[in-house]
Structures are given as structure tokens and as C-alpha cells.
Amino acid sequence: MSAPTLLLLDLDGVLRRFGSDAPIEDAHGLRRGLLAETAHSLIGPALVGAETDAWWRDAVVGALVAQGVDGEVAASAVRAWSRVGEVVPEALELVRAVRGRCRVALLTNATDRVGADLASLGLDREVDAVVPSARLGVAKPDPEAFRRALRVLQHSPSATLFCDDSAGHVEGARAAGLDAAHTPDAAALRDALVSRGLLEAGADAGAESSVDGPVLLVLHDRDEAEEVAAELLAAGWAPCLVHKELLAGEDDAEDADWVVEVGSGPDGRAADVHRPFLDALAERHEGFTTD
């Protein structure tokens, strides 16, 4: 069997992940699980393009208020919950390894905000096309979502490999005639790519970074640095130390920048493993990262 010429990937759970909601809910006095429950119960119209992402998030705030949450608390919690997530570095390395051998596209159940999220994470440059459900008017696992996506991409199902962390979505893809693999983690994604001839078994793509040191987010304003540190702490990053530091090439204390020193991510791994996310976060504040 010839190797597929299109790799169609899910986004969330494959190439992007989110930290636990628990720190945000704890910080706002909300029951754990409430944000996800409320958000998922209301997202349907936004997923198929009938409503906007902004409408959905406003609806979540309204639903929380209707359940007795203070309006300002609800709005603050939803803002914090509306983070862009972070790149799964092992999966990104796999994508980079196979992109020279086939086209790579994303098929994601997502609202009209997904383009901005991908740009913020730098993922818009890592794939050849993005097809969100909001554009298609139908969401996975409906087989019609896959048929419409392939029409947009002008590709045949028989030459397409679809990978998703949801077994239900994989079944929907197979019903539409695609080869599909359940890939709940980067190891499973690697296995799927190797078995279809898109990656050599001995390739080292996806190997985790061995750097153990902290990452420094260099910003120009103390208030911004403290805001970023608080945001990271709320999402489970630790430690997040704010201090002023003279960097290489600076010899005057007045030139010193404000630095957020980040040790590890919400999953307990070294901050450097999450470098794409931290790079994007620093860029949003007109800063940069260094070791």
C-alpha cells in the first residue's frame, strides 16, 4: 500500500493541549469542572459557524451568572479559561518530519477564533491548511465533516490518513472512507506515521528536549511581567519569579529588563519543553524568551 499523500490531523489533544482548569476554578471559587461543563454545553452553534466565538464565551459568562456566580467573577474566570493552550512539542516534531513527504492539514472542531489561536502559537506556519468545523457547517464525528473537508482540500479519502485523540472521531473518518488512527498521545501518532510509511522507524523526531533549566520571559514593563507571572501561576506553572535583570550587552541598570523566570509547566516538565508556547506568550507582550 502506498503512503498517504495527505496527513489530516486533529488539533486539540494531538497538536495542542491545555493545562488543568482546576487552578482557575479554585482562584475564582468555582466548583471544579464547572467551566468545562458549562462551556461544552453551549458551544454547539459556534462549532458549526452559526454563532461566533465571542457569542459563545459571552453565553458561558451568562450561564455562570444564572447559576449564582457573581458577574465580575464569571467574566474573569472565562477570560482566564480562554487561554490559547500550548503546542505539544513531540507532535510538532513529528509533523515537521513528515511535512516534506506529504501535505499536512488540520481538521478541528473549532470556532472562528482558531485562526488567531494558531497564529499566536506559531502553528499556522507548521501546516499547509486548516479546516475548522465552523467553516464546514458540520462537526466531527459526522462523516459529512470529513467529506466536506476533503472537498475543500481537493483530496481523495483513499490517499488520506486522519489522526485524532477521539476514538469516536476516528470511526467517523473511517465511515467517510479515510484511513484513520486513534492517537491519544505522541507515541501513538508516531506509530501511525511509521506504519503508513510516512516516518522511518528509527527517526528521532519528537524526542523530548533535555534542557532542564528555566526559561526567562523578557519584558519591558514591570506590570506586564507581573500580569504574565500571575497568568502562568493560575494555569499551574511554577515557579514564576519576577525580577529585574541585566542581559548580555546591557551594562547600565537603567537598561535592565523585567524578567519572568519560569521553571516548569503545568505537567511538571521543564519549561523549555514548552518553549513554543512561552515564545508566543512573550511575543504577544512585545518581549522574547531566553535561557
C-alpha positions as CSV (number, residue, x, y, z in Angstrom):
1,M,0.0,0.0,0.0
2,S,1.4,3.4,-1.0
3,A,1.9,6.1,1.7
4,P,-0.8,8.7,2.1
5,T,-0.3,12.0,0.4
6,L,-2.3,14.0,3.0
7,L,-2.0,13.8,6.7
8,L,-5.2,15.2,8.3
9,L,-4.7,16.0,12.0
10,D,-7.0,16.9,14.8
11,L,-5.8,19.9,16.8
12,D,-6.7,19.7,20.4
13,G,-5.4,16.6,22.1
14,V,-2.9,16.0,19.3
15,L,-1.0,19.1,18.4
16,R,-2.3,21.4,21.1
17,R,-3.1,20.8,24.8
18,F,-4.4,22.8,27.7
19,G,-3.5,22.8,31.4
20,S,-5.9,21.9,34.1
21,D,-8.9,24.2,34.7
22,A,-8.6,23.5,38.4
23,P,-6.3,26.4,39.3
24,I,-8.6,28.9,37.5
25,E,-11.7,27.5,39.2
26,D,-10.0,27.4,42.6
27,A,-8.9,31.0,42.2
28,H,-12.4,32.1,41.4
29,G,-14.2,30.0,44.0
30,L,-15.9,27.8,41.4
31,R,-16.7,24.1,41.6
32,R,-14.1,22.1,39.7
33,G,-15.3,21.0,36.4
34,L,-17.9,23.8,36.1
35,L,-16.2,25.8,33.4
36,A,-15.8,22.9,31.0
37,E,-19.3,21.6,31.7
38,T,-20.9,24.9,31.0
39,A,-18.7,25.8,28.0
40,H,-19.2,22.4,26.3
41,S,-23.0,22.5,26.8
42,L,-23.2,25.8,24.9
43,I,-20.5,25.5,22.2
44,G,-22.7,23.7,19.6
45,P,-23.8,26.7,17.5
46,A,-20.3,28.2,17.4
47,L,-18.7,24.9,16.3
48,V,-20.7,24.9,13.1
49,G,-20.4,28.6,12.4
50,A,-24.0,29.5,13.4
51,E,-22.6,31.8,16.1
52,T,-19.2,33.4,16.8
53,D,-16.6,32.5,19.4
54,A,-17.4,35.8,21.2
55,W,-21.1,34.9,21.4
56,W,-20.2,31.5,22.9
57,R,-17.9,32.9,25.6
58,D,-20.4,35.6,26.5
59,A,-23.0,32.8,26.8
60,V,-20.8,30.9,29.2
61,V,-20.5,34.0,31.4
62,G,-24.3,34.4,31.3
63,A,-24.8,30.8,32.2
64,L,-22.4,31.0,35.2
65,V,-24.3,34.1,36.4
66,A,-27.6,32.3,36.1
67,Q,-26.1,29.6,38.3
68,G,-25.4,32.2,41.0
69,V,-21.8,33.2,40.2
70,D,-21.1,36.9,40.6
71,G,-20.9,38.7,37.2
72,E,-17.4,40.0,37.6
73,V,-16.1,36.7,38.9
74,A,-17.7,34.8,36.0
75,A,-16.2,37.2,33.4
76,S,-12.8,37.0,35.0
77,A,-12.9,33.2,35.1
78,V,-13.9,32.9,31.5
79,R,-11.2,35.3,30.4
80,A,-8.6,33.2,32.3
81,W,-10.1,30.0,30.9
82,S,-10.0,31.3,27.3
83,R,-6.2,30.8,27.1
84,V,-4.8,29.6,23.8
85,G,-3.2,26.5,25.2
86,E,0.3,25.2,24.2
87,V,1.9,23.2,21.5
88,V,2.6,19.5,22.1
89,P,6.3,19.7,21.2
90,E,6.7,16.0,20.4
91,A,3.8,16.0,18.0
92,L,5.1,19.2,16.3
93,E,8.4,17.5,15.7
94,L,6.6,14.6,14.0
95,V,4.6,17.0,11.8
96,R,7.8,18.7,10.8
97,A,9.4,15.3,10.0
98,V,6.6,14.2,7.6
99,R,5.7,17.5,6.0
100,G,8.3,17.1,3.3
101,R,6.7,13.8,2.4
102,C,3.0,14.8,2.3
103,R,0.7,17.7,2.8
104,V,-0.4,18.3,6.4
105,A,-3.7,19.9,7.3
106,L,-5.8,20.3,10.4
107,L,-9.4,19.3,10.7
108,T,-10.6,20.6,14.0
109,N,-13.9,21.1,15.8
110,A,-13.3,24.8,16.4
111,T,-14.9,28.2,16.4
112,D,-14.0,31.2,14.3
113,R,-11.2,32.0,16.8
114,V,-9.0,29.1,15.8
115,G,-7.0,31.1,13.2
116,A,-5.9,33.6,15.8
117,D,-5.0,30.9,18.2
118,L,-2.9,29.1,15.6
119,A,-1.1,32.3,14.7
120,S,-0.4,33.0,18.4
121,L,1.1,29.6,18.8
122,G,3.0,29.7,15.6
123,L,1.2,26.7,14.3
124,D,-0.2,28.5,11.2
125,R,3.3,28.2,9.7
126,E,3.6,24.5,10.5
127,V,0.7,23.1,8.4
128,D,-0.4,23.6,4.8
129,A,-4.1,24.1,5.5
130,V,-6.6,24.5,8.4
131,V,-10.3,23.4,8.0
132,P,-12.3,24.2,11.1
133,S,-15.8,22.9,11.7
134,A,-17.1,26.5,11.9
135,R,-16.2,26.8,8.2
136,L,-17.7,23.5,7.2
137,G,-21.0,23.9,9.0
138,V,-20.8,20.4,10.5
139,A,-18.6,18.9,13.2
140,K,-16.8,15.6,13.8
141,P,-17.6,12.8,14.2
142,D,-20.2,13.3,11.5
143,P,-18.8,11.6,8.3
144,E,-20.0,14.6,6.4
145,A,-17.4,16.8,8.1
146,F,-14.7,14.7,6.6
147,R,-16.3,14.7,3.1
148,R,-16.6,18.4,3.2
149,A,-13.0,18.9,4.4
150,L,-11.6,16.7,1.6
151,R,-13.6,18.7,-0.9
152,V,-12.1,21.9,0.4
153,L,-8.6,20.3,0.3
154,Q,-9.3,18.7,-3.1
155,H,-8.0,15.3,-1.9
156,S,-9.3,11.8,-2.0
157,P,-10.2,9.8,1.1
158,S,-8.2,6.8,0.0
159,A,-5.0,8.8,0.0
160,T,-5.6,10.5,3.3
161,L,-4.5,9.5,6.9
162,F,-6.6,11.0,9.7
163,C,-5.3,11.1,13.3
164,D,-7.4,12.1,16.3
165,D,-7.3,11.5,20.0
166,S,-11.0,10.8,20.0
167,A,-11.9,7.2,19.1
168,G,-15.4,8.4,18.0
169,H,-13.9,10.9,15.5
170,V,-11.7,8.1,14.1
171,E,-14.8,6.0,13.5
172,G,-16.5,8.9,11.7
173,A,-13.5,9.3,9.4
174,R,-13.5,5.6,8.6
175,A,-17.2,5.8,7.7
176,A,-16.2,8.5,5.2
177,G,-13.7,6.2,3.6
178,L,-10.5,7.6,5.2
179,D,-7.7,5.6,6.7
180,A,-7.8,6.7,10.4
181,A,-5.8,6.1,13.5
182,H,-6.6,6.7,17.2
183,T,-3.7,8.8,18.5
184,P,-4.2,9.7,22.2
185,D,-0.5,10.7,22.5
186,A,2.6,11.5,20.5
187,A,3.8,7.9,20.8
188,A,0.6,6.6,19.1
189,L,1.0,9.3,16.4
190,R,4.5,8.2,15.7
191,D,3.4,4.6,15.4
192,A,0.6,5.6,13.0
193,L,3.1,7.6,10.8
194,V,5.7,4.8,10.8
195,S,3.1,2.1,9.9
196,R,1.9,4.1,6.9
197,G,5.4,4.8,5.6
198,L,5.4,8.5,6.4
199,L,8.2,8.2,9.0
200,E,11.1,5.8,9.4
201,A,11.1,3.7,12.5
202,G,14.5,4.9,13.7
203,A,13.7,8.6,13.2
204,D,14.3,10.7,16.4
205,A,11.6,13.3,15.7
206,G,9.6,14.0,18.8
207,A,12.4,13.4,21.2
208,E,11.9,15.4,24.3
209,S,14.2,18.3,25.0
210,S,16.9,17.5,27.5
211,V,17.2,21.1,28.7
212,D,16.4,21.3,32.4
213,G,16.9,25.0,33.1
214,P,14.3,27.7,33.5
215,V,13.1,29.9,30.6
216,L,13.2,33.6,31.0
217,L,10.4,35.7,29.5
218,V,12.0,39.1,29.0
219,L,9.5,42.0,29.0
220,H,9.9,45.8,29.2
221,D,7.3,46.6,31.8
222,R,7.0,45.5,35.4
223,D,3.2,45.5,35.4
224,E,3.2,43.3,32.3
225,A,5.7,40.9,33.8
226,E,3.7,40.6,37.0
227,E,0.5,40.1,34.9
228,V,2.2,37.3,32.9
229,A,3.5,35.7,36.0
230,A,0.1,35.7,37.6
231,E,-1.5,34.2,34.5
232,L,1.1,31.4,34.4
233,L,0.8,30.6,38.1
234,A,-3.0,30.4,37.8
235,A,-2.6,27.9,35.0
236,G,-0.3,25.7,37.1
237,W,3.2,26.9,36.0
238,A,5.8,27.1,38.8
239,P,7.8,28.8,40.0
240,C,7.1,32.2,38.2
241,L,9.6,34.6,39.6
242,V,9.6,38.3,38.6
243,H,12.8,40.3,38.8
244,K,14.9,42.8,37.0
245,E,18.0,41.5,35.2
246,L,20.8,42.9,33.1
247,L,21.1,40.8,29.9
248,A,24.1,40.2,27.7
249,G,25.1,43.5,26.1
250,E,23.5,45.7,28.8
251,D,25.8,47.5,31.2
252,D,23.5,50.1,32.7
253,A,21.0,49.3,35.4
254,E,18.5,51.6,33.7
255,D,18.6,49.3,30.7
256,A,17.7,46.2,32.7
257,D,14.5,44.4,31.6
258,W,11.8,42.8,33.7
259,V,12.1,39.0,33.6
260,V,9.6,36.3,34.4
261,E,11.7,33.2,35.3
262,V,9.6,30.0,34.7
263,G,10.8,26.7,36.0
264,S,8.2,24.1,34.9
265,G,4.9,23.7,33.1
266,P,1.5,22.5,34.4
267,D,2.5,19.0,33.6
268,G,5.7,19.2,35.8
269,R,8.1,19.0,32.9
270,A,10.9,21.6,32.4
271,A,9.7,24.9,31.0
272,D,12.0,24.5,28.0
273,V,9.8,21.7,26.7
274,H,7.0,24.2,26.4
275,R,9.2,26.8,24.5
276,P,6.8,27.4,21.6
277,F,4.0,28.4,23.9
278,L,6.3,30.6,26.0
279,D,7.8,32.2,22.9
280,A,4.3,33.1,21.6
281,L,3.3,34.5,25.1
282,A,6.3,36.7,25.2
283,E,5.7,37.9,21.6
284,R,2.2,39.0,22.5
285,H,3.7,41.3,25.1
286,E,6.4,42.5,22.6
287,G,9.1,40.6,24.5
288,F,11.1,37.4,23.9
289,T,12.5,34.4,25.7
290,T,16.0,33.3,26.6
291,D,17.7,30.8,28.8
